[in-house]
């Protein structure tokens, strides 16, 4: 269905760490349960969340990308922990969460991994678990390691055997191979060389203003760079590129995407520990829910078009808020889509204030059976009136972020499952704060 959507003005000064009001809590609970159903619709033969499925006009799922990545799995683990936690003790939701996690751990234990580091490969086929892409992604593995670690801590009493299995898996993961001793910097990918089977650290080095800043904060807090001294990792953080907006309130991220800017905030709860992380969340909120925009500027790398008849899915990483992209990036960014996972990431600043704008998108982009569609295309009619058309696909990483952000909105301390565990351990929280303080200091030194 197509419709024109107009939004009420959003207050200019969002609160931090909001308490969810009863008037909007029920809506976010409804959204969360449908997002969980969407994740279940993405599960393949091995019980893991696949990359992409299409959904036809009769609400039947159609296989598309029959593979999975470590990020898909890691986010889903954290969602299932939240699913279990908010359910009543007698609810079948608890059993469903346990079953999903059990199947996931059983599969992970059988997958081929990078021999030197114990890290997981970039992609695996869903049907047989065989590697589809043998590269090793640092940020994909970080998301999986965080999911496993969170499980190992949160279920140590309720489900000790599953917690032990998760702990064993994460203890076997070592991120040291991503540290370049020559430049004392952190890289993003170990590239597989098919000729001789070697792995080479590629040329890309992480910036602070990206979704990969979790690699510094979580990697340091949990000691995941097992053979790299703390001072070397912190030194790499000191030198990693950092660009902020002229008012010093917001990270500039490569494509200006909300995902790049706020996923680390979601995973670590850093907005309560860092002035810069807090101001970044609030400023992104103001841009996404701008009262001047016809549609929210929920812009993030995602699907831009789905053709169900031809089974064609188009994807773009060049979707973002142009005033937040890195100045070195000369690409032209698209603002022709609305991406729901970006809506809920930004809504972490003031959920109830954002809800009226979100609710107006329901008739176009929401399904009670699967949650929010991956995105909506902004189209113009003959008289140039902008309309919104749903891209009827579910994508594992998008759905995982959507569900995790909704869990965060519902939590009394405004923290995702991983953030809850990171903040609960005094020593780990202290190490997390150490990283955030370095970035805050760099921000102040360049003012």
C-alpha positions in Angstrom: 0.0 0.0 0.0 1.2 3.5 -0.8 0.4 6.6 1.3 1.6 10.1 2.0 3.0 10.5 5.6 3.5 13.8 7.5 5.0 14.0 10.9 4.5 16.1 14.0 7.4 18.2 15.2 9.8 16.6 17.6 11.2 18.5 20.6 14.6 20.0 20.0 16.2 18.7 23.1 15.9 15.0 23.6 16.1 13.5 27.0 18.8 10.9 27.8 18.2 7.5 29.4 14.4 7.8 29.0 11.8 5.9 31.0 9.3 4.3 28.8 5.7 5.5 29.5 2.9 3.0 29.7 1.2 4.8 26.8 3.9 3.8 24.3 5.4 0.7 26.0 2.6 -1.6 24.6 3.4 -0.5 21.1 7.1 -1.3 21.4 6.3 -4.6 23.0 4.1 -5.4 20.0 6.8 -4.4 17.6 9.3 -6.5 19.5 7.2 -9.7 19.3 6.6 -9.3 15.6 10.4 -8.7 15.0 11.1 -12.0 16.8 8.6 -13.7 14.5 10.5 -12.1 11.6 13.8 -13.6 12.9 12.1 -17.0 13.2 10.9 -16.6 9.5 14.6 -16.1 8.6 15.8 -19.4 10.2 17.1 -22.0 7.9 17.6 -25.7 8.0 20.3 -25.5 10.8 18.2 -23.1 12.9 20.4 -20.1 12.3 19.2 -16.7 10.9 19.8 -16.6 7.1 20.9 -13.5 5.3 17.7 -12.7 3.3 14.3 -14.0 2.5 11.5 -12.4 0.4 7.9 -12.4 1.5 5.2 -12.5 -1.2 1.9 -10.8 -1.2 0.3 -13.8 0.5 2.9 -13.5 3.3 4.7 -16.7 2.2 8.5 -16.6 2.7 10.6 -17.2 -0.4 14.3 -18.3 0.0 16.8 -15.8 -1.4 20.2 -15.7 0.2 20.7 -19.1 1.7 23.7 -18.4 3.8 24.5 -16.8 7.2 27.2 -14.5 8.6 28.6 -14.2 12.2 26.9 -10.9 12.7 23.5 -12.4 11.9 24.2 -15.1 14.5 25.6 -12.8 17.2 22.7 -10.4 17.1 20.2 -13.2 17.1 21.8 -14.7 20.2 21.3 -11.4 22.1 17.7 -11.1 20.8 16.9 -14.6 22.1 18.3 -13.7 25.5 16.0 -10.7 25.6 13.1 -12.8 24.3 13.5 -15.2 27.2 14.0 -12.5 29.8 10.8 -10.5 29.1 8.6 -13.5 28.7 6.5 -14.9 31.5 7.9 -18.0 33.1 5.2 -20.3 31.6 5.3 -18.6 28.2 6.2 -20.7 25.2 8.5 -17.8 24.2 11.0 -19.0 26.7 11.1 -22.5 25.2 11.4 -21.0 21.8 14.4 -18.9 22.8 16.1 -21.8 24.5 15.6 -24.0 21.4 16.9 -21.3 19.0 20.1 -20.8 21.2 20.6 -24.5 21.5 20.4 -25.0 17.7 22.8 -22.1 17.2 25.4 -23.3 19.6 25.3 -26.8 18.2 25.8 -25.5 14.7 28.6 -23.1 15.7 30.5 -26.0 17.2 30.6 -27.8 13.9 31.7 -24.9 11.6 35.1 -24.6 10.1 37.1 -21.7 11.5 40.2 -19.8 10.8 42.9 -22.1 12.2 45.3 -19.5 13.6 42.7 -17.3 15.5 39.7 -19.6 16.0 37.6 -16.9 14.4 34.6 -17.7 12.1 34.7 -17.2 8.4 32.7 -14.5 6.6 29.8 -16.6 5.2 28.5 -20.2 5.5 26.0 -22.1 3.4 22.8 -22.7 5.3 22.1 -26.2 4.0 25.4 -27.9 5.0 27.4 -25.3 7.0 30.2 -25.3 4.4 32.2 -22.1 4.0 30.8 -19.8 1.3 33.4 -17.0 1.8 36.6 -17.8 3.6 37.6 -14.2 4.5 37.6 -13.4 8.2 35.8 -10.2 9.2 36.9 -8.5 12.5 33.6 -6.7 13.1 31.4 -9.7 12.2 33.4 -11.8 14.7 33.2 -9.1 17.3 29.4 -9.2 17.1 29.4 -12.9 17.4 31.9 -12.9 20.3 29.8 -10.3 22.1 26.7 -12.4 21.7 28.4 -15.5 23.0 30.0 -13.7 25.9 26.6 -12.2 26.9 25.0 -15.6 26.8 27.8 -17.1 28.9 27.2 -14.5 31.6 23.5 -14.0 31.5 22.5 -17.7 31.6 25.2 -19.0 33.9 22.5 -19.8 36.5 19.4 -20.4 34.4 21.1 -22.6 31.7 24.6 -23.4 32.8 25.4 -26.0 30.1 24.5 -23.5 27.3 26.4 -20.8 29.1 29.5 -23.1 29.3 29.2 -24.0 25.6 29.1 -20.3 24.7 32.0 -19.5 27.0 34.1 -22.2 25.4 33.4 -20.9 21.9 34.3 -17.3 22.7 37.4 -18.3 24.7 38.7 -19.9 21.4 38.4 -16.6 19.5 41.5 -14.4 19.3 41.5 -11.0 17.5 45.2 -10.5 17.6 45.6 -11.2 13.9 43.8 -7.9 13.1 46.5 -5.9 14.9 49.2 -4.6 12.5 52.4 -4.3 14.5 54.1 -2.2 11.7 51.6 0.6 11.8 50.2 -0.2 15.3 46.7 0.0 13.9 43.6 -2.4 13.7 42.5 -3.8 10.4 39.1 -5.0 9.3 39.6 -8.2 7.2 41.8 -11.2 6.8 41.7 -11.9 3.1 41.9 -15.5 2.0 44.5 -16.3 -0.7 43.1 -19.3 -2.7 46.4 -20.0 -4.4 48.3 -21.0 -1.3 45.6 -20.9 1.4 47.3 -18.0 3.3 45.5 -15.1 5.0 46.6 -11.5 4.6 45.5 -8.5 6.6 44.0 -6.2 4.0 44.8 -2.5 3.7 41.7 -1.1 5.4 42.2 0.3 8.9 39.3 1.1 11.2 38.1 4.6 12.0 36.5 5.6 15.3 33.5 7.1 13.7 32.1 3.8 12.4 30.2 0.7 13.5 33.6 -0.8 14.1 34.4 1.4 17.1 32.9 -1.5 19.0 36.1 -3.4 18.0 38.1 -1.0 20.3 35.6 -0.7 23.1 34.4 -4.3 23.4 37.6 -5.9 22.1 39.6 -4.1 24.8 37.0 -4.5 27.6 36.7 -8.3 27.1 40.4 -8.8 26.3 39.7 -10.3 22.9 43.1 -9.2 21.4 44.6 -12.0 23.5 48.2 -11.6 22.4 48.3 -7.8 22.1 49.3 -5.7 25.1 46.7 -3.2 26.4 48.9 -0.2 25.8 49.4 -1.1 22.2 45.7 -1.4 21.6 45.0 1.9 23.4 47.8 3.5 21.4 46.1 2.3 18.2 42.9 4.0 19.4 44.7 7.2 20.0 45.8 7.3 16.4 42.7 6.0 14.7 41.1 8.6 12.4 38.4 10.6 14.1 36.3 13.3 12.4 33.4 15.1 14.1 30.9 17.7 12.9 31.9 21.3 13.3 30.0 21.7 16.6 31.9 18.6 18.0 28.6 16.9 18.9 28.4 14.1 16.3 30.6 11.5 14.7 31.2 11.8 11.0 30.9 8.3 9.6 32.0 7.2 6.1 28.5 7.0 4.5 26.6 9.0 7.1 24.6 5.9 7.9 22.6 5.6 11.2 23.8 2.0 11.5 27.5 3.1 11.3 26.9 5.8 13.9 24.7 4.0 16.5 25.1 0.3 16.5 28.1 0.5 19.0 25.8 2.6 21.2 23.2 -0.1 21.1 25.6 -2.9 21.9 27.5 -1.1 24.7 25.1 1.4 26.3 27.9 3.9 25.9 25.5 6.9 25.9 25.4 6.7 29.7 29.2 6.6 30.0 30.5 9.1 27.4 29.6 12.8 26.7 30.4 12.3 23.0 28.4 9.1 22.7 25.4 10.8 24.4 25.5 13.9 22.2 26.0 11.8 19.1 22.8 9.8 19.9 20.8 12.9 20.5 22.0 14.7 17.4 21.3 11.7 15.2 17.8 11.6 16.7 17.2 15.2 15.7 18.3 14.5 12.1 16.3 11.3 11.7 13.1 12.8 13.1 13.5 16.2 11.6 10.1 18.0 11.5 11.1 19.5 8.2 11.3 16.1 6.5 8.2 14.5 4.8 9.5 11.1 5.9 12.0 10.4 8.7 15.6 10.4 7.5 16.1 6.9 8.7 19.1 6.3 6.4 21.4 3.4 6.6 23.0 0.8 4.2 20.1 -1.5 3.2 17.9 -2.9 0.4 16.8 -0.2 -2.0 14.4 -2.2 -4.2 12.7 -5.6 -4.3 11.1 -7.2 -7.3 9.1 -10.2 -6.1 8.1 -11.4 -9.5 11.7 -11.5 -10.8 13.2 -12.3 -7.4 15.6 -9.3 -7.6 16.9 -7.5 -4.6 19.0 -4.4 -4.9 21.3 -3.3 -2.1 23.3 -0.1 -1.5 25.8 0.9 1.1 25.6 4.5 -0.1 22.6 5.5 2.0 23.1 8.1 4.7 22.6 11.5 6.2 24.8 13.7 4.0 25.8 16.2 6.7 27.2 13.3 8.8 29.3 11.6 6.1 33.1 11.8 6.2 34.5 14.8 4.2 36.9 12.4 2.4 33.9 10.6 0.9 33.0 12.1 -2.4 30.2 9.6 -3.1 26.7 10.9 -3.7 24.4 9.4 -1.0 20.8 8.3 -1.5 18.0 9.6 0.7 15.3 7.8 -1.3 14.5 5.1 1.3 13.3 4.7 4.8 15.1 2.0 6.8 13.2 0.8 9.9 16.3 -0.4 11.8 17.6 3.1 11.6 14.3 4.4 13.1 14.7 2.3 16.2 18.4 3.0 16.6 17.7 6.8 16.6 14.6 6.3 18.8 16.9 5.2 21.7 17.3 8.9 22.5 13.6 9.6 23.3 11.4 6.6 22.3 8.0 8.0 23.2 8.7 11.2 21.4 9.7 9.3 18.3 6.7 6.9 18.3 4.1 9.1 16.6 6.3 9.4 13.6 7.0 5.7 13.6 3.4 4.7 13.9 2.5 6.7 10.8 4.7 4.3 8.8 2.9 1.2 10.0 0.4 0.9 7.2 3.2 0.9 4.6 6.2 -0.8 6.2 4.9 -3.1 9.1 3.6 -6.6 9.2 2.2 -8.1 12.4 3.6 -11.5 11.3 7.2 -10.5 10.5 7.8 -7.0 11.9 9.0 -4.1 9.8 10.0 -4.7 6.2 13.7 -4.2 5.4 13.0 -0.7 3.9 10.6 1.5 2.0 11.2 3.2 -1.3 10.3 6.9 -1.6 8.5 7.4 -4.9 6.8 10.3 -6.6 3.4 10.3 -8.2 2.6 12.2 -11.3 1.9 15.4 -9.3 5.2 14.9 -7.5 3.6 13.8 -4.2 6.1 11.6 -2.3 4.8 8.1 -1.5 6.3 5.1 0.3 6.4 1.6 -1.1 7.5 -1.4 1.0 10.4 -3.6 0.0 9.0 -7.0 1.1 12.1 -8.6 2.3 13.6 -9.6 5.7 17.4 -9.3 6.2 19.0 -11.0 9.1 21.3 -8.1 10.3 18.5 -5.5 9.9 16.0 -7.6 11.8 18.5 -8.3 14.5 19.2 -4.6 15.0 15.5 -3.8 14.9 14.7 -6.3 17.7 17.7 -5.4 19.8 16.9 -1.7 19.6 13.3 -2.5 20.7 14.7 -4.5 23.7 16.7 -1.5 24.6 13.7 0.8 24.5 11.9 -1.5 26.8 14.6 -2.1 29.3 14.3 -0.1 32.6 17.9 0.9 32.4 17.8 1.6 28.7 20.4 -1.1 27.9 20.5 -4.0 25.4 21.3 -7.5 26.8 25.0 -7.1 26.0 25.1 -3.6 27.5 23.5 -5.0 30.7 26.2 -7.5 31.1 29.1 -5.1 30.2 27.9 -2.7 32.8 27.3 -5.3 35.4 30.9 -6.4 35.7 32.9 -3.7 37.5 36.2 -4.5 35.9 34.8 -4.8 32.4 32.8 -1.6 32.8 36.0 0.2 34.0 37.9 -1.0 30.8 35.0 0.1 28.6 35.0 3.5 30.3 38.8 3.7 29.7 38.2 3.5 25.9 35.3 6.0 25.9 37.3 8.5 28.0 40.2 8.4 25.4 37.7 9.3 22.6 36.1 12.0 24.7 39.5 13.4 25.4 40.4 13.5 21.8 37.2 15.3 21.0 38.0 18.0 23.6 41.6 18.3 22.5 40.6 19.2 19.0 37.9 21.7 19.9 
